[in-house]
Amino acid sequence: MDWKKIIKWLGIGGFISSFIALMFFVVIVMMLFANDSSDCGTGEGAGFNDSADTTQNAKMMYEYMISHDHATPEGAAGTLGVFEFESRFNPKVANGAGSGATGLAQWMGGRLTELHSWCNANGKDPNTLNGQIAFAMYEMKAKYPQSYAALKSNDVDHVVEVMTNNYEGLSQNPEQWHYEQRKPMAKRWLGQFSSDPVSASAITDSSDDAASQADDCGDGEGGDWAPPMKGNGAITGEQRFGHSESRQGNFHDGVDYGSSSFTNPNVYAAHGGKVVFAGDPGTVGMDNSFPNGLGKSFVVTKSDDGYYVVYQEFNTSTDGIKVHEGDQVTTGQLIGVRNTDHLHMGVTKMDWKKAEGHAFSNDGTWVDPLKLINSASKYQ
């Protein structure tokens, strides 16, 4: 037996076995880091993400900017290109470098603090897509007029440059512009959405799940019922739904939230839905007198589960209305400001215009809002 040959063979085989084991270990480590980086990490420079969730979120933001802020298709798509590069449309994404930058536009410091303050003051969740895109539009309009003006541009490349330099604050950091990635992203969304009709729908809280639900970074389902006014006030006597000694037909078709009990004047959506009317009901031939009519401030929403929710008598003019027809509102979103002694809220599954003809009839047209709110029921 030639021991020298055997030893030599074992030496080569051992080296090969060790090399294969090392390569296997490297591959495993790279896979782990790759998974970790997609787990609520920054999307900067990540390129296009073709998932249905990303497209869904992009579409909703695109429609929001066009329907709420009258952006051009180029203006909306240019903004999407910048936001996709920054966060991949994930409202919970944090900068991987540890800078503290967070969310769609990678806000940090005082701007991140203001995001939370503004959302809390306006009945929105700062950790959701809904809250962050709404804040971004507010912030542009209030503090970054150059960026807000760019929303009306017909040059998508120009929009990307303005949003990057002005809104993202990178005018002095050309090494972070990355137009070679931002601009193609914007043009991709422009090509994908510009020929689609805008439904005037905004963003629901449930859409935030799409950004990261698979990674356990999302929020729960939306669609709960909640009181339209905040506080620990009481609803008693003639304010309640149902039998009424003082009203025509001895029936009250809704609930009154009195100003003496609910001192916060803000009116919030009690249930998510699309705004189907927002304005003076007198414009559609209805009684807009106060207190016996509907008043001059009148908002109606319709939800996917078929409920029309009516908010009336809360303001002496339409100035108190903070939403527009076509808006998609979520539970808890600010929709108006009260300057009268009460808000009347009614709920029906009949078309709201027809239901108003049953306002003094206890025939099942109108349902008790408090039962829905107290049960905090989900969409059926």
N, C-alpha and C positions, 0 to 999 in steps of 0.2 A: 504494500500500500504506500502510495506516494503522499506522505503527510504534508509536504511543502505545497503540493497542488491543492489539497483540501483546504489548508489554511488560507491560501490565496483566494480560493473560491468563496470561502466564508467571509473574507474581508470585503470582497466586492459585493456579495449578496447583502451583507449587513449595511453597507453604505447605501445601496439602492433601497433597501427596506426603510432605512432611516429617512432618506430623502422623500420617499412616497408619504411616509407618516407626517413629515413636516409640511408638505404641500397640502395634505388633507386638513391639517390643523389650521393653516392659513386660510383656506377656503371657508372653513366653518366660522372663523373669526370675522371674515369679511361679510359673510351672510348675516351674522348677528348684528354687526354695525349697520348694515344696510337696512335691516328691519327696524332698528332703533331710530335711525334718522328719519324714517317715514312715520314714526309714531308720535305725531304732534310736534315734529321738529320743523325748522324753517324750510320753506320751499325755495329759497333764493337760488337762482341759477339752475333750477331743477329741470327746466324744459317743459314741454307740453305734457299735460296729464289728460289722457283721453277717457277717464272714467265717466260713467253716466252721472255720478254725484257731482263731479266738478262742473260738468256742463249744465246740470240743473241749477247749481248755485250761480254760475255765470249768467245764465238766462234770466234768473230772477233779479239779479243786480242790474243787468242791462235794462230790463223793463222798468225797474224802480227809477233809475236815473232819467229815463225818457218820460215816464208818466208823471213823476213828481217834480223834476227839475228841468223838464223840457230840453234835455240833452239831445244833440243830434246822434245818429247812429255812430258816427265817427268819434264824437265826444265820449259816448258811453263805452265803446269798444276800446278806445285809447286808455281810458281809466282802468278797464278790465285788464289790459296788458300789464299795466304797472302793478295792480293789486295781485295778479297771478304770480308775477315774478317775486313779489314780496312775501306772499303767504299761501299761495295755492288756494285762496278763498277759504282758508280755515280760520274762523274767528278766534280760535284758542291757540294758534301757533305761536311759539316763543322762539326768539332768535337763538340759534345754536351756539353763538359766540359768547353768550352770557351777558349781553348788554342790557337785558331787561325789556327790549323791544317786543311788543306783543300785538297780535291781531292782524286784520286785513292790511292795514297800512304800516304795520310795525311801529305803533305809537310807543313813546317812552317818556319818562319824566313827567313834566307838567301836562303834556298833551294826553298821556295815558290817564293821569288823574282826572283831567277834564272829561275824557270819554266816560269814565264811571260816574262822575257828578252829573253830567248832562243826561245820560241815560236814566239814572235814578230819578232825576227831576221830571223826566218826560215819560215815565212809566215803561221804560224799556230795559231789557237785560243787556248790560254791557258785554257779556260774554257770548252773545248770539250774533248771527249774521244780520238779523233784523236791526238790532241796536247799533251795530257798527257801521253799516252802510248809511243809516239815517244820520248818525253823528258825522260821518265823513262829509255828507252833503251840507249839513249845518255848518261844519267847521270851514269848508271851502267858501261858502257864501259869506260867513261872518269875518273870517280872518285871512283867507287866501283868495281874494277876488280874481286874481290872475288865473288861478286854477278853475274857479267857478265859471269864468268867462270862456275858458277853453272847452267847457262842456258843449258850447254852441258852435264850435269849430267844425269845418268840413274837411279838415286835414288831419287824418289819424296820426301821422308821424309827429305833427306839431303838438297834438294833445299829449302824446307820450312824453315828449320832451318837457312840456310845461309841468305836467304832473310830477315827473321825476325831479326836476330842478326846483320847482316852487313848492308843491305840496309835500313831497318827500324831503325837501330841504337839502338836495345834493348838488346845488349849483357850483359849489367849490370843490366837489369831489368827483371829477370826471372818471376816475378809476372805478366808481360805483354806478355809472350810468347804465352800462350793459345794454345799450340800445339794440345791439345785435340779437338780443333775446327778447327784450320788452316789445319792440316793434313787430316782430313776427307774431308774437302772442296776440297783440292787439288786432293785427290784420286777420288773424285766424278767426277771432270772435266776430269781427266785422263781416267777414265772408259767410260765417255760419248763421248770424242772426239778422243781418240787415234786410234780408228779403222776407223775414217772418213778420206777420202783423203783431204789433204790441198789444197785449191784452189789458194793459193798464193795471196789471196785478203787481202788488209789491211783494214783500217778503214775509212769510209766516215764520214763527219761531220753530215750527217743526222742520223747516228747511235746513236749519242749522245742523240737524242730525246728519244730513247728507255730507257735510264737510268732513266728518270724522267718526261716524257712528261705528264703523268697523274697528276703530282704534280706541274705543271707549273714551273718546274725548268730547262726545256730543252731549246734548241736553235731552230731557224727556219729551214726550209728545206734548203738543200744544192743544188748544181747544177746550180748556177748562172754562167753567163759568166763574165769575168773580163779581163782587159789588162794583157798581159804576162810580161810587164815591168812597173815598177812604176815611177811616175814622171809626170810632166805637159808638156812633150815634144809634138811636133807637127809632124804629118805624112802628108807629102805634096808631090805633083808631082809624080815622078816615084816610090815613096815608097808606093803609094796607090794601092789597088786592081783594076784590070780591064785594060782599055786601056793604052798601054805603047808604046812610040815612040822608045825606045831604045832596046826593047827585041824582041826575035824571036817570030813571030806570032803576034807582036804588042799586047801582052797580058801578064799581071802579075798575077800569080795564087794565090797571097797572099798579105801580108802586111809586110813592112820592118820597124822595130823599130831601128832607127839610134842611135849610141852611142853619137853623139854630142847633141842630143835632150833628150835622155833617159840615163843619166849618171850612174845611179845605174846598176851595171852589173848583178844583179840577174835576173834569168828567172823563171817565175812562171807559173803554170798551168792555162790556160785561161778557162778551162772547166774540170770538173771532168771526170774520166774514168780510164780504165785499160791500163797500158803501154804495148803495143804490140811490140814495138821495141825501143831499146835504145843502140846506139853504132855507129860504122862506117858503113855507107851504102855500102861502098866498099865490105864489107864481104858478101853481098847478091847480088853482081854484078851490083851495081848502081854507077853512076859517083860521086865520093867523092871529086872532085876538088873544088877549091874555087877561085874566086867567081862564076864561071859559072855553077858549079855542086852543089851537095847537101851539100858539106863540110863534115868534119870528125866527127862532133857532130850532131847526128840526133836522135830525140825522136818523137815517135808517140803514141798517146793515142786514145782509142776508148771508147765512152760513151754509156750508156744504150739507149740513144735516137738516136744512130746510127751515130754520128759524129766522124770522124777521124780528130784529130788535129795534125798537123805536125809542129815541131819546128826544124829549121835547120840553118846552117851557123853561129852559135853563138860562136863556139869555134874551135880552130885549132887542137884540139885533143879530144879524148873521156874523158879525165880527167875532162872536164867541165860538164859532165853529172852526175847528182846527184840522179838518179833513176835507177831502174833495170826492165827488162822485168818481167811482172807478178805483179808489184806493182799497187796498186789502189791509185790514186792520187785525191785530192780534189781541187776545185777551190781556187787559191791563194797559193797552196803548192809549195815550192821551188823545181824545177826540174833541174836547170842548172845554170852555171855561164858563162857569155859572156866575151871573150877576143878579139873579132873581132869588126869590125865597125858597125855591125848590127845583129839583129835577124830577120830571115824570119819566118813568121807563116802562115800556110795555113789550110783551113778547107774544107773537102769533105765528102760526104756520100758514095762514091764509095770506095771499098777496096783500101787502100793507095798505094799498089804496082801497081795496075792497074791505079790508078789516076795519078801517076807520068808520065805515058805515054801520059797524056793530059795536061801536064804542060804549054804548049804554045798554047793551044786551048781554045778559049772562047766558050765552048760548054755546059756549065752548070755543068761540073764535079766539079769545084771548086766554092765555094761561098765566099762572102765578109765577112771576120772575123769582120770588124768594125761594120757591121749592127747587128751582133749577140751580140757583146760586148756593143754597145750603147743602145741596147734595154734591156740589162740585163735580157734576157729571162730565164725563168725556163725551166727545162726539159719538153718537150711536152708530 
